[in-house]
C-alpha cells in the first residue's frame, strides 16, 4: 500500500496531534485533514473525474498500438 502525505497527517492526528500542527508538519491543507477526520470526506476519496479506460483496456490498447507499429502500420491519433 502506498501512503500519501494525507495518510501520514491523519495517522499523526489520531495520536493526539492538533490538526494545525499535523497540517504544518506534513504539508497538507488544514481543512483537508479536518474534513477527513470529521468524516465529511471519505478517507479513500480520490479527486477528479474517473478515467475513460480501465487499466486492462489501456494495457490492451497499448499492446495493440505496439503490435501494429512493429508491423509497419503505426496508428495515428484519429484512428
PyMOL Python script that loads the backbone (N, CA, C, O; Angstrom):
from pymol import cmd

cmd.read_pdbstr("""\
ATOM      1  N   UNK A   1       0.839  -1.176   0.000  1.00  0.00           N
ATOM      2  CA  UNK A   1       0.000   0.000   0.000  1.00  0.00           C
ATOM      3  C   UNK A   1       0.881   1.235   0.000  1.00  0.00           C
ATOM      4  O   UNK A   1       1.844   1.305   0.763  1.00  0.00           O
ATOM      5  N   UNK A   2       0.575   2.192  -0.824  1.00  0.00           N
ATOM      6  CA  UNK A   2       1.335   3.429  -0.917  1.00  0.00           C
ATOM      7  C   UNK A   2       0.653   4.470  -0.039  1.00  0.00           C
ATOM      8  O   UNK A   2      -0.552   4.693  -0.153  1.00  0.00           O
ATOM      9  N   UNK A   3       1.417   5.098   0.825  1.00  0.00           N
ATOM     10  CA  UNK A   3       0.864   6.105   1.710  1.00  0.00           C
ATOM     11  C   UNK A   3       1.140   7.487   1.143  1.00  0.00           C
ATOM     12  O   UNK A   3       2.237   7.776   0.667  1.00  0.00           O
ATOM     13  N   UNK A   4       0.136   8.318   1.204  1.00  0.00           N
ATOM     14  CA  UNK A   4       0.303   9.690   0.757  1.00  0.00           C
ATOM     15  C   UNK A   4       0.580  10.573   1.966  1.00  0.00           C
ATOM     16  O   UNK A   4       0.523  10.120   3.109  1.00  0.00           O
ATOM     17  N   UNK A   5       0.875  11.812   1.703  1.00  0.00           N
ATOM     18  CA  UNK A   5       1.114  12.733   2.804  1.00  0.00           C
ATOM     19  C   UNK A   5      -0.156  12.911   3.636  1.00  0.00           C
ATOM     20  O   UNK A   5      -0.074  13.244   4.818  1.00  0.00           O
ATOM     21  N   UNK A   6      -1.338  12.692   3.031  1.00  0.00           N
ATOM     22  CA  UNK A   6      -2.587  12.780   3.770  1.00  0.00           C
ATOM     23  C   UNK A   6      -2.680  11.656   4.798  1.00  0.00           C
ATOM     24  O   UNK A   6      -3.123  11.877   5.925  1.00  0.00           O
ATOM     25  N   UNK A   7      -2.264  10.456   4.410  1.00  0.00           N
ATOM     26  CA  UNK A   7      -2.295   9.318   5.326  1.00  0.00           C
ATOM     27  C   UNK A   7      -1.424   9.581   6.548  1.00  0.00           C
ATOM     28  O   UNK A   7      -1.827   9.305   7.678  1.00  0.00           O
ATOM     29  N   UNK A   8      -0.226  10.115   6.316  1.00  0.00           N
ATOM     30  CA  UNK A   8       0.662  10.393   7.425  1.00  0.00           C
ATOM     31  C   UNK A   8       0.071  11.465   8.339  1.00  0.00           C
ATOM     32  O   UNK A   8       0.173  11.384   9.563  1.00  0.00           O
ATOM     33  N   UNK A   9      -0.539  12.453   7.729  1.00  0.00           N
ATOM     34  CA  UNK A   9      -1.172  13.507   8.525  1.00  0.00           C
ATOM     35  C   UNK A   9      -2.314  12.974   9.358  1.00  0.00           C
ATOM     36  O   UNK A   9      -2.471  13.363  10.516  1.00  0.00           O
ATOM     37  N   UNK A  10      -3.120  12.086   8.786  1.00  0.00           N
ATOM     38  CA  UNK A  10      -4.246  11.509   9.514  1.00  0.00           C
ATOM     39  C   UNK A  10      -3.769  10.603  10.644  1.00  0.00           C
ATOM     40  O   UNK A  10      -4.325  10.639  11.742  1.00  0.00           O
ATOM     41  N   UNK A  11      -2.752   9.795  10.387  1.00  0.00           N
ATOM     42  CA  UNK A  11      -2.233   8.906  11.425  1.00  0.00           C
ATOM     43  C   UNK A  11      -1.656   9.721  12.581  1.00  0.00           C
ATOM     44  O   UNK A  11      -1.837   9.384  13.751  1.00  0.00           O
ATOM     45  N   UNK A  12      -0.968  10.787  12.230  1.00  0.00           N
ATOM     46  CA  UNK A  12      -0.364  11.629  13.257  1.00  0.00           C
ATOM     47  C   UNK A  12      -1.461  12.297  14.074  1.00  0.00           C
ATOM     48  O   UNK A  12      -1.349  12.431  15.292  1.00  0.00           O
ATOM     49  N   UNK A  13      -2.519  12.712  13.393  1.00  0.00           N
ATOM     50  CA  UNK A  13      -3.634  13.380  14.069  1.00  0.00           C
ATOM     51  C   UNK A  13      -4.299  12.426  15.058  1.00  0.00           C
ATOM     52  O   UNK A  13      -4.727  12.850  16.132  1.00  0.00           O
ATOM     53  N   UNK A  14      -4.388  11.155  14.711  1.00  0.00           N
ATOM     54  CA  UNK A  14      -5.017  10.171  15.593  1.00  0.00           C
ATOM     55  C   UNK A  14      -4.183   9.955  16.851  1.00  0.00           C
ATOM     56  O   UNK A  14      -4.683   9.415  17.837  1.00  0.00           O
ATOM     57  N   UNK A  15      -2.944  10.362  16.827  1.00  0.00           N
ATOM     58  CA  UNK A  15      -2.066  10.217  18.001  1.00  0.00           C
ATOM     59  C   UNK A  15      -2.057  11.494  18.836  1.00  0.00           C
ATOM     60  O   UNK A  15      -1.065  11.797  19.499  1.00  0.00           O
ATOM     61  N   UNK A  16      -3.142  12.230  18.805  1.00  0.00           N
ATOM     62  CA  UNK A  16      -3.387  13.423  19.620  1.00  0.00           C
ATOM     63  C   UNK A  16      -2.599  14.667  19.199  1.00  0.00           C
ATOM     64  O   UNK A  16      -2.423  15.578  20.008  1.00  0.00           O
ATOM     65  N   UNK A  17      -2.131  14.724  17.973  1.00  0.00           N
ATOM     66  CA  UNK A  17      -1.518  15.940  17.461  1.00  0.00           C
ATOM     67  C   UNK A  17      -2.642  16.826  16.940  1.00  0.00           C
ATOM     68  O   UNK A  17      -3.610  16.318  16.375  1.00  0.00           O
ATOM     69  N   UNK A  18      -2.535  18.119  17.115  1.00  0.00           N
ATOM     70  CA  UNK A  18      -3.587  19.008  16.630  1.00  0.00           C
ATOM     71  C   UNK A  18      -3.619  19.010  15.103  1.00  0.00           C
ATOM     72  O   UNK A  18      -2.621  18.708  14.449  1.00  0.00           O
ATOM     73  N   UNK A  19      -4.774  19.351  14.547  1.00  0.00           N
ATOM     74  CA  UNK A  19      -4.926  19.405  13.098  1.00  0.00           C
ATOM     75  C   UNK A  19      -3.948  20.415  12.517  1.00  0.00           C
ATOM     76  O   UNK A  19      -3.315  20.152  11.495  1.00  0.00           O
ATOM     77  N   UNK A  20      -3.823  21.559  13.159  1.00  0.00           N
ATOM     78  CA  UNK A  20      -2.923  22.603  12.652  1.00  0.00           C
ATOM     79  C   UNK A  20      -1.472  22.146  12.610  1.00  0.00           C
ATOM     80  O   UNK A  20      -0.779  22.364  11.617  1.00  0.00           O
ATOM     81  N   UNK A  21      -1.005  21.506  13.694  1.00  0.00           N
ATOM     82  CA  UNK A  21       0.391  21.080  13.703  1.00  0.00           C
ATOM     83  C   UNK A  21       0.634  19.917  12.748  1.00  0.00           C
ATOM     84  O   UNK A  21       1.692  19.846  12.122  1.00  0.00           O
ATOM     85  N   UNK A  22      -0.339  18.996  12.626  1.00  0.00           N
ATOM     86  CA  UNK A  22      -0.201  17.904  11.651  1.00  0.00           C
ATOM     87  C   UNK A  22      -0.180  18.469  10.239  1.00  0.00           C
ATOM     88  O   UNK A  22       0.574  18.001   9.387  1.00  0.00           O
ATOM     89  N   UNK A  23      -1.006  19.471   9.997  1.00  0.00           N
ATOM     90  CA  UNK A  23      -1.059  20.116   8.691  1.00  0.00           C
ATOM     91  C   UNK A  23       0.286  20.739   8.325  1.00  0.00           C
ATOM     92  O   UNK A  23       0.779  20.565   7.211  1.00  0.00           O
ATOM     93  N   UNK A  24       0.861  21.453   9.258  1.00  0.00           N
ATOM     94  CA  UNK A  24       2.146  22.103   9.010  1.00  0.00           C
ATOM     95  C   UNK A  24       3.271  21.078   8.852  1.00  0.00           C
ATOM     96  O   UNK A  24       4.120  21.206   7.970  1.00  0.00           O
ATOM     97  N   UNK A  25       3.265  20.070   9.709  1.00  0.00           N
ATOM     98  CA  UNK A  25       4.343  19.083   9.695  1.00  0.00           C
ATOM     99  C   UNK A  25       4.377  18.281   8.395  1.00  0.00           C
ATOM    100  O   UNK A  25       5.454  18.011   7.863  1.00  0.00           O
ATOM    101  N   UNK A  26       3.197  17.894   7.876  1.00  0.00           N
ATOM    102  CA  UNK A  26       3.143  17.035   6.706  1.00  0.00           C
ATOM    103  C   UNK A  26       2.803  17.768   5.416  1.00  0.00           C
ATOM    104  O   UNK A  26       2.719  17.144   4.358  1.00  0.00           O
ATOM    105  N   UNK A  27       2.605  19.086   5.485  1.00  0.00           N
ATOM    106  CA  UNK A  27       2.350  19.864   4.277  1.00  0.00           C
ATOM    107  C   UNK A  27       1.001  19.573   3.639  1.00  0.00           C
ATOM    108  O   UNK A  27       0.865  19.598   2.416  1.00  0.00           O
ATOM    109  N   UNK A  28       0.004  19.295   4.473  1.00  0.00           N
ATOM    110  CA  UNK A  28      -1.347  19.001   3.993  1.00  0.00           C
ATOM    111  C   UNK A  28      -2.242  20.158   4.423  1.00  0.00           C
ATOM    112  O   UNK A  28      -2.141  20.633   5.554  1.00  0.00           O
ATOM    113  N   UNK A  29      -3.124  20.617   3.522  1.00  0.00           N
ATOM    114  CA  UNK A  29      -4.029  21.699   3.931  1.00  0.00           C
ATOM    115  C   UNK A  29      -4.827  21.324   5.191  1.00  0.00           C
ATOM    116  O   UNK A  29      -5.313  20.200   5.321  1.00  0.00           O
ATOM    117  N   UNK A  30      -4.948  22.274   6.097  1.00  0.00           N
ATOM    118  CA  UNK A  30      -5.609  22.038   7.379  1.00  0.00           C
ATOM    119  C   UNK A  30      -7.044  21.550   7.200  1.00  0.00           C
ATOM    120  O   UNK A  30      -7.468  20.619   7.886  1.00  0.00           O
ATOM    121  N   UNK A  31      -7.791  22.160   6.296  1.00  0.00           N
ATOM    122  CA  UNK A  31      -9.189  21.773   6.103  1.00  0.00           C
ATOM    123  C   UNK A  31      -9.312  20.389   5.474  1.00  0.00           C
ATOM    124  O   UNK A  31     -10.304  19.696   5.701  1.00  0.00           O
ATOM    125  N   UNK A  32      -8.330  19.983   4.698  1.00  0.00           N
ATOM    126  CA  UNK A  32      -8.352  18.635   4.117  1.00  0.00           C
ATOM    127  C   UNK A  32      -8.275  17.604   5.234  1.00  0.00           C
ATOM    128  O   UNK A  32      -9.054  16.651   5.258  1.00  0.00           O
ATOM    129  N   UNK A  33      -7.341  17.791   6.156  1.00  0.00           N
ATOM    130  CA  UNK A  33      -7.233  16.877   7.296  1.00  0.00           C
ATOM    131  C   UNK A  33      -8.494  16.928   8.156  1.00  0.00           C
ATOM    132  O   UNK A  33      -9.026  15.893   8.556  1.00  0.00           O
ATOM    133  N   UNK A  34      -8.950  18.111   8.428  1.00  0.00           N
ATOM    134  CA  UNK A  34     -10.121  18.278   9.274  1.00  0.00           C
ATOM    135  C   UNK A  34     -11.344  17.589   8.668  1.00  0.00           C
ATOM    136  O   UNK A  34     -12.072  16.886   9.368  1.00  0.00           O
ATOM    137  N   UNK A  35     -11.568  17.788   7.376  1.00  0.00           N
ATOM    138  CA  UNK A  35     -12.722  17.171   6.708  1.00  0.00           C
ATOM    139  C   UNK A  35     -12.642  15.652   6.740  1.00  0.00           C
ATOM    140  O   UNK A  35     -13.654  14.983   6.948  1.00  0.00           O
ATOM    141  N   UNK A  36     -11.461  15.106   6.539  1.00  0.00           N
ATOM    142  CA  UNK A  36     -11.316  13.653   6.537  1.00  0.00           C
ATOM    143  C   UNK A  36     -11.448  13.070   7.945  1.00  0.00           C
ATOM    144  O   UNK A  36     -12.045  12.009   8.123  1.00  0.00           O
ATOM    145  N   UNK A  37     -10.910  13.740   8.916  1.00  0.00           N
ATOM    146  CA  UNK A  37     -11.015  13.266  10.298  1.00  0.00           C
ATOM    147  C   UNK A  37     -12.465  13.305  10.765  1.00  0.00           C
ATOM    148  O   UNK A  37     -12.921  12.400  11.463  1.00  0.00           O
ATOM    149  N   UNK A  38     -13.188  14.355  10.379  1.00  0.00           N
ATOM    150  CA  UNK A  38     -14.575  14.514  10.816  1.00  0.00           C
ATOM    151  C   UNK A  38     -15.572  13.754   9.951  1.00  0.00           C
ATOM    152  O   UNK A  38     -16.777  13.824  10.194  1.00  0.00           O
ATOM    153  N   UNK A  39     -15.089  13.028   8.943  1.00  0.00           N
ATOM    154  CA  UNK A  39     -15.966  12.202   8.124  1.00  0.00           C
ATOM    155  C   UNK A  39     -16.718  12.929   7.032  1.00  0.00           C
ATOM    156  O   UNK A  39     -17.619  12.351   6.423  1.00  0.00           O
ATOM    157  N   UNK A  40     -16.378  14.183   6.762  1.00  0.00           N
ATOM    158  CA  UNK A  40     -17.046  14.923   5.689  1.00  0.00           C
ATOM    159  C   UNK A  40     -16.616  14.411   4.324  1.00  0.00           C
ATOM    160  O   UNK A  40     -17.371  14.488   3.355  1.00  0.00           O
ATOM    161  N   UNK A  41     -15.397  13.888   4.256  1.00  0.00           N
ATOM    162  CA  UNK A  41     -14.853  13.311   3.025  1.00  0.00           C
ATOM    163  C   UNK A  41     -14.316  11.929   3.380  1.00  0.00           C
ATOM    164  O   UNK A  41     -13.631  11.768   4.390  1.00  0.00           O
ATOM    165  N   UNK A  42     -14.626  10.932   2.553  1.00  0.00           N
ATOM    166  CA  UNK A  42     -14.155   9.575   2.815  1.00  0.00           C
ATOM    167  C   UNK A  42     -12.627   9.542   2.794  1.00  0.00           C
ATOM    168  O   UNK A  42     -11.993  10.269   2.029  1.00  0.00           O
ATOM    169  N   UNK A  43     -12.049   8.701   3.631  1.00  0.00           N
ATOM    170  CA  UNK A  43     -10.596   8.607   3.714  1.00  0.00           C
ATOM    171  C   UNK A  43      -9.969   8.145   2.401  1.00  0.00           C
ATOM    172  O   UNK A  43      -8.845   8.530   2.082  1.00  0.00           O
ATOM    173  N   UNK A  44     -10.688   7.321   1.640  1.00  0.00           N
ATOM    174  CA  UNK A  44     -10.143   6.812   0.385  1.00  0.00           C
ATOM    175  C   UNK A  44     -10.660   7.567  -0.842  1.00  0.00           C
ATOM    176  O   UNK A  44     -10.523   7.083  -1.965  1.00  0.00           O
ATOM    177  N   UNK A  45     -11.244   8.732  -0.639  1.00  0.00           N
ATOM    178  CA  UNK A  45     -11.787   9.515  -1.755  1.00  0.00           C
ATOM    179  C   UNK A  45     -10.659  10.010  -2.655  1.00  0.00           C
ATOM    180  O   UNK A  45      -9.587  10.389  -2.184  1.00  0.00           O
ATOM    181  N   UNK A  46     -10.926   9.997  -3.956  1.00  0.00           N
ATOM    182  CA  UNK A  46      -9.956  10.488  -4.934  1.00  0.00           C
ATOM    183  C   UNK A  46     -10.533  11.711  -5.628  1.00  0.00           C
ATOM    184  O   UNK A  46     -11.743  11.806  -5.834  1.00  0.00           O
ATOM    185  N   UNK A  47      -9.678  12.628  -5.979  1.00  0.00           N
ATOM    186  CA  UNK A  47     -10.131  13.838  -6.660  1.00  0.00           C
ATOM    187  C   UNK A  47     -10.153  13.621  -8.161  1.00  0.00           C
ATOM    188  O   UNK A  47      -9.429  12.778  -8.690  1.00  0.00           O
ATOM    189  N   UNK A  48     -10.980  14.381  -8.833  1.00  0.00           N
ATOM    190  CA  UNK A  48     -11.015  14.346 -10.286  1.00  0.00           C
ATOM    191  C   UNK A  48     -12.050  13.383 -10.827  1.00  0.00           C
ATOM    192  O   UNK A  48     -12.726  12.674 -10.081  1.00  0.00           O
ATOM    193  N   UNK A  49     -12.154  13.377 -12.134  1.00  0.00           N
ATOM    194  CA  UNK A  49     -13.122  12.514 -12.797  1.00  0.00           C
ATOM    195  C   UNK A  49     -12.527  11.125 -13.002  1.00  0.00           C
ATOM    196  O   UNK A  49     -11.310  10.942 -12.972  1.00  0.00           O
ATOM    197  N   UNK A  50     -13.409  10.153 -13.212  1.00  0.00           N
ATOM    198  CA  UNK A  50     -12.946   8.801 -13.491  1.00  0.00           C
ATOM    199  C   UNK A  50     -12.242   8.763 -14.843  1.00  0.00           C
ATOM    200  O   UNK A  50     -12.508   9.595 -15.710  1.00  0.00           O
ATOM    201  N   UNK A  51     -11.355   7.806 -15.016  1.00  0.00           N
ATOM    202  CA  UNK A  51     -10.651   7.666 -16.277  1.00  0.00           C
ATOM    203  C   UNK A  51     -11.589   7.096 -17.335  1.00  0.00           C
ATOM    204  O   UNK A  51     -12.568   6.427 -17.004  1.00  0.00           O
ATOM    205  N   UNK A  52     -11.293   7.356 -18.604  1.00  0.00           N
ATOM    206  CA  UNK A  52     -12.128   6.879 -19.709  1.00  0.00           C
ATOM    207  C   UNK A  52     -11.962   5.377 -19.909  1.00  0.00           C
ATOM    208  O   UNK A  52     -12.916   4.690 -20.273  1.00  0.00           O
ATOM    209  N   UNK A  53     -10.762   4.866 -19.674  1.00  0.00           N
ATOM    210  CA  UNK A  53     -10.477   3.445 -19.872  1.00  0.00           C
ATOM    211  C   UNK A  53     -10.081   2.803 -18.555  1.00  0.00           C
ATOM    212  O   UNK A  53      -9.488   3.445 -17.688  1.00  0.00           O
ATOM    213  N   UNK A  54     -10.414   1.532 -18.416  1.00  0.00           N
ATOM    214  CA  UNK A  54      -9.927   0.797 -17.257  1.00  0.00           C
ATOM    215  C   UNK A  54      -8.447   0.493 -17.477  1.00  0.00           C
ATOM    216  O   UNK A  54      -7.929   0.680 -18.578  1.00  0.00           O
ATOM    217  N   UNK A  55      -7.784   0.034 -16.454  1.00  0.00           N
ATOM    218  CA  UNK A  55      -6.365  -0.319 -16.564  1.00  0.00           C
ATOM    219  C   UNK A  55      -6.166  -1.429 -17.597  1.00  0.00           C
ATOM    220  O   UNK A  55      -5.216  -1.386 -18.379  1.00  0.00           O
ATOM    221  N   UNK A  56      -7.054  -2.418 -17.602  1.00  0.00           N
ATOM    222  CA  UNK A  56      -6.952  -3.524 -18.563  1.00  0.00           C
ATOM    223  C   UNK A  56      -7.178  -3.045 -19.997  1.00  0.00           C
ATOM    224  O   UNK A  56      -6.477  -3.472 -20.915  1.00  0.00           O
ATOM    225  N   UNK A  57      -8.156  -2.158 -20.188  1.00  0.00           N
ATOM    226  CA  UNK A  57      -8.418  -1.626 -21.528  1.00  0.00           C
ATOM    227  C   UNK A  57      -7.232  -0.818 -22.038  1.00  0.00           C
ATOM    228  O   UNK A  57      -6.863  -0.916 -23.208  1.00  0.00           O
ATOM    229  N   UNK A  58      -6.641  -0.023 -21.159  1.00  0.00           N
ATOM    230  CA  UNK A  58      -5.481   0.779 -21.547  1.00  0.00           C
ATOM    231  C   UNK A  58      -4.306  -0.118 -21.927  1.00  0.00           C
ATOM    232  O   UNK A  58      -3.624   0.141 -22.918  1.00  0.00           O
ATOM    233  N   UNK A  59      -4.068  -1.166 -21.149  1.00  0.00           N
ATOM    234  CA  UNK A  59      -2.980  -2.095 -21.446  1.00  0.00           C
ATOM    235  C   UNK A  59      -3.210  -2.787 -22.795  1.00  0.00           C
ATOM    236  O   UNK A  59      -2.269  -2.965 -23.568  1.00  0.00           O
ATOM    237  N   UNK A  60      -4.455  -3.176 -23.077  1.00  0.00           N
ATOM    238  CA  UNK A  60      -4.774  -3.815 -24.354  1.00  0.00           C
ATOM    239  C   UNK A  60      -4.556  -2.849 -25.510  1.00  0.00           C
ATOM    240  O   UNK A  60      -4.043  -3.242 -26.558  1.00  0.00           O
ATOM    241  N   UNK A  61      -4.936  -1.598 -25.330  1.00  0.00           N
ATOM    242  CA  UNK A  61      -4.746  -0.591 -26.375  1.00  0.00           C
ATOM    243  C   UNK A  61      -3.263  -0.346 -26.642  1.00  0.00           C
ATOM    244  O   UNK A  61      -2.848  -0.262 -27.798  1.00  0.00           O
ATOM    245  N   UNK A  62      -2.473  -0.232 -25.596  1.00  0.00           N
ATOM    246  CA  UNK A  62      -1.032  -0.035 -25.740  1.00  0.00           C
ATOM    247  C   UNK A  62      -0.412  -1.229 -26.464  1.00  0.00           C
ATOM    248  O   UNK A  62       0.439  -1.062 -27.338  1.00  0.00           O
ATOM    249  N   UNK A  63      -0.838  -2.411 -26.099  1.00  0.00           N
ATOM    250  CA  UNK A  63      -0.328  -3.624 -26.741  1.00  0.00           C
ATOM    251  C   UNK A  63      -0.670  -3.631 -28.235  1.00  0.00           C
ATOM    252  O   UNK A  63       0.174  -3.967 -29.065  1.00  0.00           O
ATOM    253  N   UNK A  64      -1.896  -3.265 -28.568  1.00  0.00           N
ATOM    254  CA  UNK A  64      -2.332  -3.249 -29.961  1.00  0.00           C
ATOM    255  C   UNK A  64      -1.565  -2.203 -30.767  1.00  0.00           C
ATOM    256  O   UNK A  64      -1.162  -2.462 -31.901  1.00  0.00           O
ATOM    257  N   UNK A  65      -1.365  -1.037 -30.191  1.00  0.00           N
ATOM    258  CA  UNK A  65      -0.618   0.025 -30.886  1.00  0.00           C
ATOM    259  C   UNK A  65       0.813  -0.432 -31.146  1.00  0.00           C
ATOM    260  O   UNK A  65       1.344  -0.219 -32.236  1.00  0.00           O
ATOM    261  N   UNK A  66       1.440  -1.061 -30.152  1.00  0.00           N
ATOM    262  CA  UNK A  66       2.794  -1.583 -30.335  1.00  0.00           C
ATOM    263  C   UNK A  66       2.837  -2.683 -31.382  1.00  0.00           C
ATOM    264  O   UNK A  66       3.762  -2.738 -32.192  1.00  0.00           O
ATOM    265  N   UNK A  67       1.847  -3.551 -31.369  1.00  0.00           N
ATOM    266  CA  UNK A  67       1.744  -4.641 -32.340  1.00  0.00           C
ATOM    267  C   UNK A  67       1.668  -4.079 -33.758  1.00  0.00           C
ATOM    268  O   UNK A  67       2.394  -4.525 -34.646  1.00  0.00           O
ATOM    269  N   UNK A  68       0.791  -3.102 -33.969  1.00  0.00           N
ATOM    270  CA  UNK A  68       0.626  -2.510 -35.295  1.00  0.00           C
ATOM    271  C   UNK A  68       1.885  -1.755 -35.730  1.00  0.00           C
ATOM    272  O   UNK A  68       2.275  -1.827 -36.895  1.00  0.00           O
ATOM    273  N   UNK A  69       2.516  -1.042 -34.815  1.00  0.00           N
ATOM    274  CA  UNK A  69       3.727  -0.277 -35.137  1.00  0.00           C
ATOM    275  C   UNK A  69       4.865  -1.210 -35.528  1.00  0.00           C
ATOM    276  O   UNK A  69       5.629  -0.900 -36.442  1.00  0.00           O
ATOM    277  N   UNK A  70       4.989  -2.345 -34.852  1.00  0.00           N
ATOM    278  CA  UNK A  70       6.037  -3.312 -35.176  1.00  0.00           C
ATOM    279  C   UNK A  70       5.850  -3.924 -36.560  1.00  0.00           C
ATOM    280  O   UNK A  70       6.812  -4.393 -37.168  1.00  0.00           O
ATOM    281  N   UNK A  71       4.648  -3.921 -37.046  1.00  0.00           N
ATOM    282  CA  UNK A  71       4.349  -4.484 -38.366  1.00  0.00           C
ATOM    283  C   UNK A  71       4.304  -3.419 -39.462  1.00  0.00           C
ATOM    284  O   UNK A  71       3.919  -3.706 -40.596  1.00  0.00           O
ATOM    285  N   UNK A  72       4.698  -2.191 -39.123  1.00  0.00           N
ATOM    286  CA  UNK A  72       4.791  -1.142 -40.125  1.00  0.00           C
ATOM    287  C   UNK A  72       3.520  -0.349 -40.339  1.00  0.00           C
ATOM    288  O   UNK A  72       3.395   0.364 -41.335  1.00  0.00           O
ATOM    289  N   UNK A  73       2.576  -0.463 -39.422  1.00  0.00           N
ATOM    290  CA  UNK A  73       1.334   0.278 -39.538  1.00  0.00           C
ATOM    291  C   UNK A  73       1.049   1.083 -38.264  1.00  0.00           C
ATOM    292  O   UNK A  73       0.092   0.802 -37.543  1.00  0.00           O
ATOM    293  N   UNK A  74       1.888   2.079 -38.003  1.00  0.00           N
ATOM    294  CA  UNK A  74       1.651   2.870 -36.787  1.00  0.00           C
ATOM    295  C   UNK A  74       0.304   3.584 -36.870  1.00  0.00           C
ATOM    296  O   UNK A  74      -0.092   4.064 -37.932  1.00  0.00           O
ATOM    297  N   UNK A  75      -0.382   3.645 -35.751  1.00  0.00           N
ATOM    298  CA  UNK A  75      -1.703   4.264 -35.710  1.00  0.00           C
ATOM    299  C   UNK A  75      -1.559   5.755 -35.436  1.00  0.00           C
ATOM    300  O   UNK A  75      -0.672   6.187 -34.700  1.00  0.00           O
ATOM    301  N   UNK A  76      -2.443   6.521 -36.038  1.00  0.00           N
ATOM    302  CA  UNK A  76      -2.470   7.958 -35.771  1.00  0.00           C
ATOM    303  C   UNK A  76      -3.484   8.234 -34.665  1.00  0.00           C
ATOM    304  O   UNK A  76      -4.211   7.337 -34.238  1.00  0.00           O
ATOM    305  N   UNK A  77      -3.523   9.460 -34.215  1.00  0.00           N
ATOM    306  CA  UNK A  77      -4.459   9.848 -33.158  1.00  0.00           C
ATOM    307  C   UNK A  77      -5.899   9.671 -33.647  1.00  0.00           C
ATOM    308  O   UNK A  77      -6.769   9.284 -32.867  1.00  0.00           O
ATOM    309  N   UNK A  78      -6.158   9.946 -34.915  1.00  0.00           N
ATOM    310  CA  UNK A  78      -7.517   9.831 -35.443  1.00  0.00           C
ATOM    311  C   UNK A  78      -7.995   8.376 -35.469  1.00  0.00           C
ATOM    312  O   UNK A  78      -9.200   8.131 -35.411  1.00  0.00           O
ATOM    313  N   UNK A  79      -7.095   7.426 -35.554  1.00  0.00           N
ATOM    314  CA  UNK A  79      -7.507   6.040 -35.608  1.00  0.00           C
ATOM    315  C   UNK A  79      -7.810   5.561 -34.231  1.00  0.00           C
ATOM    316  O   UNK A  79      -8.180   4.402 -34.049  1.00  0.00           O
TER     317      UNK A  79
END
""", "prot")
cmd.dss("prot")
cmd.show_as("cartoon", "prot")
cmd.util.cbc("prot")
cmd.orient("prot")
